[in-house]
Amino acid sequence: MKYLLVFLLLFVYNQQNGCLANEFLGSTGQHLFYFVHVTDIHITHFGNADRMDQFERFCNEIIKSMIKPRVTIVSGDLTHNRDPAFASDQYEEEWVIYKNILNRTNVTQHTAWLDMRGNHDDFMDPNPESNASYYRIYSHQGRVHKGSYQYTLTTGDNDTYSFVGVDMCPRPGAGRPFNFLGHISKEEMDNIRQLSAQTKNSNTTIFFGHYPLSFTYSNGLDELMAHAVAYLNGHLHSGIKHLYARHSNGLLELELGDWKDNRRFRLITIDSGILSFEDFRFDQPIYAVISNPKAAKFKTSREPLSRLSESTHIRIVIFSKFPIVDVRVSIDGKFLGNAIKAVDHENLYVLAWNASSYNDGRLHDLTVEIKDNQNNALKSENQFSLATTTITAWTRSKIILLIHWPTFGMISIIGALCVYILVLVFYRYRSKRMTPCCAGCFSLWNKFRLRMMILCSIDLYYYSLIGLAFYHFLGPWYFGYLTHGYFGAVFLWGTVIHGMYLPPDMQTFMGTIQIVLFLIPLTLSLNSSCYYRYQQLQSSVNLAESRCDRSIRIFTVYIISIYSILFVLFWAYVTTASYKLAFILSPFGLTLGIVSLLLYIKSQRLKLSDFRFQTATDDLNSSIAESNLDDDDERPIVTGRRSGVKTN
């Protein structure tokens, strides 16, 4: 009798230990949670009806019928709020379409619909926090929350999952293009701090927002996300695919491609505290995520990674339109077996394995081949390691997501302006000490040097161009109605609207583009125009101009000049299309195009007295002659006066 009692006690003890060991990443659906992420929907009333139709199908077929997630994150750009050209505005029709889709599908009754505004939702919104804001009227969460918010749920396994939506849209919201970067005000940061404190005791916390952190002014936000596993976002669409990064503090940042053009959405699993995900295109017959073992490149120290090596089963979460008939699992090219459906979860497929066989610190290749009864197939692969250490690899995703782009933009434009100013100052100095060009030097370089010295010797052009460069620092570049009802001004160092300051946005990048594609070509065309005008004034005989020289003169003097003027007018229109009166009133609008045209016209009417050199004219003539060596016979071409040109 005594031996029987001991045996029973040992049996109960072993059973309890077995249950505990099997609780995490075992054969059942315990501690398995999943949700869906979609972003950049861009509801529009300017055509693209299929975008809205398919989004309605997504709500009905994927969210309500197939995956049935308890949480669906919609991380911004709910509406497009942009016309087919370049202007942006708040279009109530688009908000009504979005609201009607939610109402017709009744999707918000089947899942926690966590929508957050993006920069397109913020276009031309003078007060995004007011009850008059369309986001506050028509979005699901906006009716309750004027900014950031959090949502927490508890599952039947007594696990708590928290989701913190971070609103980084500028207040007030300007029209495009100066509404691309995220910004968190002091008041909003205080709100996020309170939300973060409310979620610290959750099993898993997920932060989400519209902007990648590298495209925001969000100093201090990383500290508030110290207990979060991941930050989910969109904004960059699918221009660069697979934008994922792990920050040095362990936070996973996962950018998702857009619904707008690519119909992308993400399925995320949290299996015993370990996050896995896959990105899919809408309307696939099968969607699957390998939840154990987790892909090595996405491991983070913020997860209980020790559970990987203690797991008893490979786990795959599968959703399909048709019944699944085969789930084949292979590791390192060796067939391991067929996964079967878990007894307590219809979407979880499991296969027993010996984790210790792969706990060798190496990377292993896991392949899962899934087939349904309609012969549709999906192949899912990952590389895993059961070690608790994380893997760091420098990829282009890290370049995009870890470089702070507002700082990079400011460095770029300041660097470009400083180089441009130094070049002008250098050639101004050289023009006062004009020396013959080196006949042995590269001919094109000689021509460029000489033309820059001639240009910078003319007070009008030197002070006009260097003044324009310095004006970039001082501004304002543009002013007009930057948002509905409020006048504002755009400077290099920020934007001022209705007495409120917003940090620099796209002006740093657009200013750099303007320098490269307008200011530099304009300078080159003006130096060529002044150079040929000086030749005309100095010549005493008719000039026999070769076809090549004539083509170069036409290109550098006329074509580049026309391009420069047309480009700056086009660029000004693109930049100011959203802002009333800005194209006409702004210094970098129509005014800059007119000034450029006047500078070109004046270059055709210069007098000898306008060219200010300290050295003798003969030295300069010698330089001009040497810079015009014929490439074929290296004989100097005689400079002379073209017919019809009068010497002043």
C-alpha positions in Angstrom: 0.0 0.0 0.0 2.8 2.4 0.9 4.5 1.7 -2.5 1.2 2.3 -4.4 0.9 5.7 -2.7 4.4 6.7 -3.6 3.8 5.6 -7.2 0.6 7.7 -7.4 2.4 10.8 -6.1 5.2 10.4 -8.6 2.7 10.0 -11.4 0.8 13.1 -10.4 4.1 15.1 -10.1 5.2 14.0 -13.6 1.9 14.8 -15.1 2.0 18.3 -13.6 5.5 18.9 -14.9 4.5 17.6 -18.3 1.6 20.0 -18.4 3.8 23.0 -17.4 6.4 22.1 -20.0 3.8 21.8 -22.7 2.1 25.1 -21.7 4.4 27.2 -23.9 4.9 26.3 -27.5 3.4 22.9 -27.2 0.7 21.0 -29.0 -2.2 23.2 -28.0 -3.4 26.7 -28.7 -2.5 28.0 -25.2 -1.0 31.5 -25.2 -1.5 31.9 -28.9 -2.8 35.3 -30.0 -2.9 36.9 -33.5 -4.0 40.2 -35.1 -4.0 42.0 -38.4 -2.2 45.2 -39.5 -3.2 47.3 -42.6 -2.0 50.8 -43.6 -2.2 53.5 -46.2 -5.6 52.8 -47.6 -6.0 56.2 -49.3 -9.8 56.2 -49.8 -10.4 58.6 -52.7 -13.2 60.1 -54.7 -11.0 60.6 -57.8 -11.5 57.2 -59.5 -9.8 54.0 -58.3 -13.1 52.4 -57.3 -11.5 49.0 -57.1 -9.3 50.2 -54.2 -12.5 50.8 -52.1 -14.3 47.8 -53.4 -11.5 45.5 -52.5 -11.0 47.1 -49.1 -14.7 46.4 -48.4 -14.1 42.8 -49.5 -11.0 42.7 -47.2 -13.2 43.7 -44.2 -15.9 41.1 -45.1 -13.8 38.2 -46.3 -10.5 38.4 -44.4 -11.4 40.2 -41.2 -14.9 38.9 -40.5 -14.9 35.5 -42.2 -11.4 34.0 -42.5 -8.9 35.3 -40.0 -11.4 36.8 -37.4 -8.7 38.7 -35.5 -9.6 40.2 -32.1 -7.6 43.3 -33.1 -7.1 45.1 -36.4 -4.7 48.0 -36.6 -5.2 50.6 -39.4 -2.1 52.8 -39.1 -3.0 56.0 -41.0 -3.7 57.6 -44.4 -7.3 56.4 -44.2 -8.2 58.9 -46.9 -6.2 60.4 -49.8 -7.2 64.0 -49.6 -5.3 64.9 -52.7 -6.5 65.8 -56.2 -5.0 64.1 -59.4 -2.6 67.0 -59.8 -0.5 68.3 -56.9 -3.0 70.1 -54.5 -4.3 68.6 -51.2 -7.4 69.4 -49.2 -9.9 67.9 -46.7 -12.5 66.1 -48.9 -15.5 65.1 -46.8 -16.6 62.8 -49.5 -13.7 60.5 -48.9 -14.3 60.4 -45.2 -17.9 59.5 -45.9 -16.8 56.6 -48.1 -14.5 55.3 -45.4 -17.3 55.5 -42.7 -19.8 53.9 -45.0 -17.5 50.9 -45.6 -17.2 50.4 -41.8 -21.0 50.7 -41.5 -21.9 48.4 -44.4 -19.5 45.6 -43.3 -20.2 46.1 -39.6 -16.5 45.2 -39.2 -16.0 47.2 -36.0 -18.4 44.8 -34.2 -16.3 41.8 -35.1 -12.8 43.2 -34.2 -11.3 46.0 -32.2 -10.8 48.4 -35.1 -7.8 50.6 -34.1 -7.5 53.3 -36.7 -5.1 56.2 -36.5 -4.7 59.2 -38.7 -1.7 59.7 -41.1 -0.3 62.8 -42.8 -2.9 62.6 -45.7 -5.7 62.6 -43.1 -4.1 65.7 -41.6 -3.8 67.7 -44.9 -5.2 71.2 -44.5 -6.7 70.5 -41.1 -6.3 73.7 -39.1 -7.2 72.0 -35.8 -6.9 68.2 -35.9 -8.0 67.9 -32.2 -11.3 69.8 -32.6 -14.6 68.1 -33.0 -14.9 69.7 -36.4 -12.0 67.6 -37.8 -13.2 65.0 -40.2 -11.0 62.4 -38.6 -12.8 63.1 -35.3 -16.2 62.8 -37.0 -15.8 59.8 -39.4 -13.0 57.5 -38.1 -13.8 54.8 -35.6 -11.4 55.8 -32.8 -11.3 59.5 -33.6 -14.8 60.0 -32.2 -13.5 58.9 -28.8 -9.8 60.0 -28.9 -8.5 63.3 -30.2 -4.9 62.0 -30.4 -3.0 59.0 -29.1 -4.8 56.2 -27.2 -4.4 52.7 -25.9 -6.4 49.5 -26.0 -5.9 46.5 -23.7 -7.6 43.1 -23.8 -7.3 39.9 -21.8 -7.5 36.4 -23.3 -8.9 33.2 -21.9 -5.3 32.2 -21.0 -5.2 35.3 -18.7 -2.7 37.0 -21.1 -3.0 40.7 -21.5 -2.1 42.5 -24.8 -1.9 46.2 -25.0 -1.9 48.4 -28.2 -0.8 52.0 -28.0 -1.6 54.2 -31.0 0.7 57.2 -31.4 -0.6 60.3 -33.1 2.4 62.1 -34.6 0.5 64.3 -37.1 1.6 68.0 -36.9 -0.9 70.5 -35.4 -2.0 72.4 -37.3 -2.0 70.3 -40.4 -0.5 72.0 -43.4 -1.2 70.9 -47.0 1.4 68.9 -49.0 4.3 68.9 -49.4 5.2 70.4 -46.0 3.3 67.7 -44.1 5.4 64.6 -44.5 7.4 64.2 -41.3 5.9 63.3 -37.9 6.0 65.6 -34.9 5.0 65.1 -31.3 4.1 68.1 -29.3 4.9 68.4 -25.6 1.2 68.0 -24.7 0.9 64.8 -26.9 4.2 63.4 -25.4 2.7 63.8 -21.9 -0.4 61.9 -23.1 1.7 59.1 -24.5 3.7 58.9 -21.3 0.4 58.3 -19.4 -0.7 55.6 -21.9 2.7 53.9 -21.7 2.5 53.7 -17.9 -1.0 52.0 -18.2 0.4 49.2 -20.3 3.6 48.3 -18.4 2.1 45.3 -16.7 0.8 43.7 -19.9 2.3 40.4 -21.2 2.9 42.1 -24.6 2.7 45.7 -25.6 2.6 46.9 -29.2 3.0 50.5 -30.3 1.8 51.6 -33.6 1.6 54.8 -35.6 1.7 56.1 -39.2 5.3 57.4 -39.4 8.6 55.4 -39.2 10.5 56.7 -36.2 13.3 57.9 -38.5 10.9 60.3 -40.2 9.7 62.0 -37.0 10.7 64.5 -34.4 10.0 62.2 -31.4 12.8 62.6 -29.0 12.0 60.6 -25.8 9.5 58.3 -27.4 11.9 55.4 -27.4 12.1 55.6 -23.6 8.3 55.3 -23.4 8.4 52.2 -25.6 11.0 50.5 -23.4 8.6 47.7 -22.5 7.2 47.3 -26.0 8.1 44.4 -28.3 7.5 46.2 -31.6 6.5 49.5 -33.2 4.3 49.1 -36.4 3.9 51.8 -39.0 3.4 52.5 -42.7 3.8 55.8 -44.6 6.6 54.8 -47.0 4.3 52.5 -49.1 6.1 49.8 -51.0 8.8 51.9 -52.6 11.4 50.0 -50.7 10.2 46.5 -49.8 10.8 44.7 -46.4 11.5 47.7 -44.3 12.2 46.0 -41.0 14.8 46.9 -38.3 15.8 46.1 -34.8 16.9 49.2 -32.9 19.9 49.0 -30.6 17.6 49.0 -27.6 15.9 45.8 -28.8 12.7 47.4 -30.2 11.5 45.9 -33.5 10.3 48.4 -36.0 8.2 46.9 -38.8 7.0 49.1 -41.7 4.2 47.7 -43.8 3.6 48.2 -47.5 0.5 50.1 -48.6 -3.0 49.0 -49.4 -3.4 51.9 -51.9 -1.5 50.3 -54.8 -0.2 47.0 -53.5 -3.1 45.7 -51.4 -0.8 44.6 -48.6 -1.7 43.6 -45.1 0.2 41.9 -42.3 -0.7 38.9 -40.1 1.0 38.9 -36.7 1.1 36.2 -34.1 2.2 36.4 -30.5 2.9 32.8 -29.4 3.8 32.5 -25.8 5.2 36.0 -25.8 7.2 35.6 -29.1 6.2 37.7 -32.0 6.2 36.5 -35.6 4.6 37.9 -38.8 4.2 37.7 -42.5 3.1 40.3 -45.1 0.6 39.2 -47.8 -1.2 40.5 -50.8 -5.0 40.6 -50.6 -6.9 37.7 -52.2 -4.5 34.9 -51.7 -6.1 31.5 -51.0 -3.8 30.7 -48.1 -2.2 32.8 -45.4 0.3 31.3 -42.9 2.8 32.4 -40.2 5.4 30.1 -38.7 5.1 31.1 -35.0 7.7 28.6 -33.7 10.5 28.5 -34.2 10.8 32.3 -34.8 12.9 33.7 -37.7 16.3 34.5 -36.3 16.6 38.0 -37.8 13.5 39.2 -35.9 14.5 37.9 -32.5 14.7 40.6 -29.8 15.8 40.5 -26.2 12.4 41.9 -25.2 10.9 38.4 -25.8 11.2 35.2 -23.7 13.6 33.6 -26.2 14.4 30.7 -23.8 11.1 29.2 -24.6 12.3 28.4 -28.1 14.7 25.8 -27.0 12.2 24.4 -24.5 9.4 24.0 -27.1 8.0 20.6 -28.0 6.3 21.4 -31.3 6.8 23.3 -34.5 3.8 25.6 -34.8 2.2 27.1 -37.9 -0.9 29.3 -37.9 -2.8 28.9 -41.1 -5.9 30.5 -42.6 -7.4 29.4 -45.9 -10.5 29.7 -48.1 -10.5 25.9 -48.6 -9.7 23.0 -46.3 -6.0 22.3 -45.8 -5.0 18.8 -46.8 -1.2 18.8 -46.4 1.4 20.7 -44.3 4.9 19.3 -45.0 7.7 20.4 -42.8 11.4 20.2 -43.6 14.5 21.4 -41.8 17.8 21.9 -43.6 16.4 20.1 -46.6 15.4 17.0 -44.6 11.7 16.1 -44.5 10.6 16.1 -40.8 6.9 15.2 -41.1 3.4 16.5 -41.7 2.0 19.0 -39.2 -1.5 18.2 -38.0 -4.3 20.5 -36.7 -4.2 21.2 -33.0 -7.0 19.6 -31.0 -8.2 22.9 -29.5 -7.4 25.4 -32.3 -8.7 25.0 -35.9 -6.0 27.3 -37.4 -3.0 26.0 -35.5 -0.9 23.1 -37.1 1.7 21.4 -35.0 4.5 18.9 -35.4 6.5 17.4 -32.5 10.2 18.0 -32.7 13.3 17.6 -30.6 14.5 21.2 -30.1 17.8 20.1 -28.5 18.9 18.7 -31.9 19.0 22.2 -33.3 20.2 24.1 -30.3 23.7 24.3 -31.6 24.0 28.1 -32.1 23.8 27.7 -35.9 21.2 28.9 -38.4 18.9 26.3 -39.7 16.5 26.5 -42.7 12.9 25.7 -42.0 10.5 25.1 -44.9 6.7 24.6 -44.7 4.7 23.6 -47.8 1.0 24.0 -47.4 -1.7 22.7 -49.9 -5.5 22.9 -49.8 -8.1 20.6 -51.4 -8.2 22.9 -54.5 -4.5 22.3 -55.1 -3.6 25.9 -54.0 -0.2 25.9 -52.4 1.9 28.2 -50.2 5.5 27.8 -49.4 6.8 29.5 -46.2 10.4 29.6 -45.2 12.6 31.1 -42.4 16.0 30.8 -40.9 16.0 30.1 -37.2 18.4 29.7 -34.3 17.4 28.5 -30.9 20.2 30.5 -29.2 19.0 33.4 -27.0 21.4 35.8 -28.7 20.1 38.1 -31.4 21.5 38.5 -34.9 22.5 41.9 -36.2 23.0 42.5 -40.0 23.4 45.9 -41.7 20.8 46.1 -44.5 19.1 48.8 -46.5 16.2 48.6 -44.1 18.5 49.7 -41.3 19.7 52.6 -43.5 16.1 53.8 -44.0 14.7 53.1 -40.6 17.7 54.0 -38.4 19.0 57.2 -40.0 17.2 60.3 -38.7 16.0 61.8 -42.0 15.1 65.2 -40.7 18.7 65.7 -39.5 20.0 64.2 -42.7 17.9 66.6 -44.8 19.2 69.6 -42.9 22.8 68.5 -43.2 22.3 68.0 -47.0 20.9 71.4 -47.8 23.3 73.3 -45.5 26.2 71.3 -47.0 25.0 72.0 -50.6 24.6 75.8 -49.8 28.0 76.1 -48.2 29.7 74.4 -51.1 27.9 76.6 -53.6 28.8 79.8 -51.6 32.5 78.7 -51.3 32.7 78.1 -55.0 31.4 81.6 -55.8 33.7 83.2 -53.3 36.7 81.3 -54.6 36.1 82.3 -58.2 35.4 85.9 -57.1 38.8 85.9 -55.5 40.4 84.3 -58.7 38.7 86.9 -60.9 40.5 89.7 -59.1 43.8 87.9 -59.9 43.1 86.7 -63.4 45.9 84.4 -64.7 46.1 82.5 -68.0 44.6 79.0 -67.9 47.0 76.1 -68.1 47.2 74.9 -71.7 48.1 71.4 -70.5 45.0 71.1 -68.2 41.8 69.4 -69.2 40.0 71.6 -71.7 36.5 71.3 -70.2 37.9 72.1 -66.7 39.7 75.2 -68.2 36.5 76.4 -69.8 34.5 75.9 -66.6 37.2 77.8 -64.5 37.3 80.7 -67.0 33.6 81.0 -67.3 33.1 81.0 -63.5 35.8 83.7 -63.1 34.1 85.8 -65.7 30.7 85.3 -64.0 32.0 86.1 -60.6 33.8 89.2 -61.8 30.4 90.8 -62.6 29.0 92.4 -59.4 25.4 92.0 -60.5 25.7 88.2 -60.8 28.1 87.6 -57.9 26.0 89.4 -55.4 22.7 88.1 -56.9 23.7 84.5 -56.8 25.4 84.6 -53.4 22.5 86.6 -52.0 20.1 83.9 -53.3 22.2 81.2 -51.6 22.2 83.1 -48.3 18.5 83.8 -48.6 17.9 80.1 -48.3 19.1 80.3 -44.7 17.0 83.4 -43.9 13.7 82.9 -45.8 10.8 83.0 -46.0 10.7 80.7 -49.0 6.9 80.5 -49.4 4.0 82.1 -47.7 0.2 81.8 -48.2 -2.7 80.0 -46.7 -0.8 76.9 -45.6 -3.9 75.4 -44.0 -7.6 76.3 -44.1 -8.2 79.9 -42.9 -4.7 80.5 -41.7 -1.8 82.4 -43.3 1.7 81.0 -42.7 5.3 81.1 -43.9 7.8 78.4 -44.7 11.5 78.8 -43.8 14.5 76.5 -43.9 14.4 76.3 -40.1 10.7 75.5 -39.9 7.1 76.6 -40.6 5.0 79.2 -38.8 1.2 78.9 -39.1 -1.2 81.1 -37.1 1.6 81.9 -34.6 2.5 78.3 -34.1 5.9 76.8 -34.9 6.5 73.5 -36.6 10.0 72.0 -37.2 11.4 71.7 -40.7 9.6 69.3 -42.9 10.1 68.6 -46.6 11.7 72.0 -47.3 15.2 70.6 -46.5 14.8 67.9 -49.2 12.9 70.0 -51.7 15.4 72.8 -51.2 18.3 70.5 -51.9 16.5 69.3 -55.1 16.0 73.0 -56.1 19.7 73.7 -55.6 20.8 70.7 -57.7 18.2 71.0 -60.5 17.7 74.8 -60.7 20.4 76.9 -59.0 23.4 75.0 -60.3 22.1 74.8 -63.9 21.1 78.5 -63.8 24.6 79.3 -62.7 26.1 77.3 -65.5 23.9 78.9 -68.1 24.7 82.4 -66.8 28.4 81.8 -66.8 28.3 80.6 -70.4 26.1 83.5 -71.5 28.5 86.0 -69.8 31.5 84.2 -71.3 30.2 84.4 -74.9 29.1 88.0 -74.4 32.6 88.8 -73.3 34.0 87.2 -76.4 31.6 89.3 -78.5 32.8 92.5 -76.9 36.5 91.7 -77.1 36.5 90.4 -80.7 37.8 92.5 -83.6 37.3 90.1 -86.5 34.4 87.9 -87.6 34.5 84.5 -85.9 34.4 81.3 -87.9 32.4 79.1 -85.5 32.5 75.3 -85.9 29.3 73.3 -85.8 30.4 71.7 -82.5 31.1 75.1 -80.9 27.8 76.4 -82.1 26.0 73.4 -80.6 27.8 73.8 -77.3 26.9 77.5 -77.2 23.2 76.9 -78.0 23.0 74.2 -75.3 24.8 76.0 -72.5 23.4 79.5 -73.2 19.8 78.9 -74.4 18.6 75.3 -73.6 19.9 75.2 -70.1 18.6 78.7 -69.4 15.1 77.8 -70.7 15.2 74.6 -68.7 16.2 76.4 -65.5 13.4 79.0 -65.8 10.8 76.4 -66.7 11.9 74.1 -63.9 11.7 76.7 -61.2 8.2 77.7 -62.3 7.1 74.0 -62.3 8.8 73.3 -59.0 7.1 76.4 -57.4 3.7 75.3 -58.7 4.2 71.8 -57.4 5.2 73.2 -54.0 2.5 75.8 -53.7 -0.4 74.0 -55.3 -2.2 73.5 -52.0 -1.7 77.0 -50.7 -3.8 79.9 -51.9 -1.8 82.9 -53.3 1.5 81.2 -52.5 2.6 80.8 -56.1 2.2 84.5 -56.7 3.3 85.9 -53.4 6.2 83.6 -52.5 9.9 84.6 -53.1 10.5 81.1 -54.3 7.4 81.2 -56.5 6.7 83.2 -59.6 9.1 85.9 -58.3 12.1 83.5 -58.6 11.2 82.6 -62.2 11.0 86.3 -63.1 14.3 87.2 -61.4 16.0 84.3 -63.3 14.7 85.5 -66.6 15.9 89.1 -65.9 19.3 87.8 -65.0 19.5 85.9 -68.3 18.3 88.9 -70.4 20.9 91.2 -68.7 23.7 88.7 -69.5 23.0 89.3 -73.2 23.4 93.1 -72.7 26.5 93.4 -70.6 29.1 96.1 -71.3 32.8 95.8 -71.0 32.7 98.0 -68.0 30.6 95.3 -66.2 33.5 92.8 -66.3 35.8 93.8 -63.4 39.3 92.4 -63.6 42.4 93.8 -61.9 44.8 92.4 -64.5 45.4 93.5 -68.0 42.8 92.6 -70.7 45.6 90.9 -72.7 46.0 88.3 -70.0 42.3 87.5 -70.1 42.3 87.3 -73.9 45.2 84.9 -73.7 43.3 82.8 -71.3 40.2 82.8 -73.5 42.4 81.8 -76.5 44.1 79.0 -74.7 40.8 77.7 -73.4 39.4 77.3 -76.9 42.1 74.9 -78.2 40.7 72.8 -81.0 40.6 69.1 -79.9 41.7 67.8 -83.3 44.8 69.9 -84.2 45.3 71.8 -80.9 45.5 75.1 -82.8 43.9 78.1 -81.2 40.7 79.3 -82.8 40.8 83.0 -83.5 38.3 84.8 -81.5 36.4 87.4 -83.3 33.2 89.5 -83.5 30.1 87.9 -84.9 28.4 89.9 -87.6 25.8 92.2 -86.3 27.3 92.5 -82.8 28.3 96.0 -81.8 31.2 96.8 -79.5 30.2 99.0 -76.6 
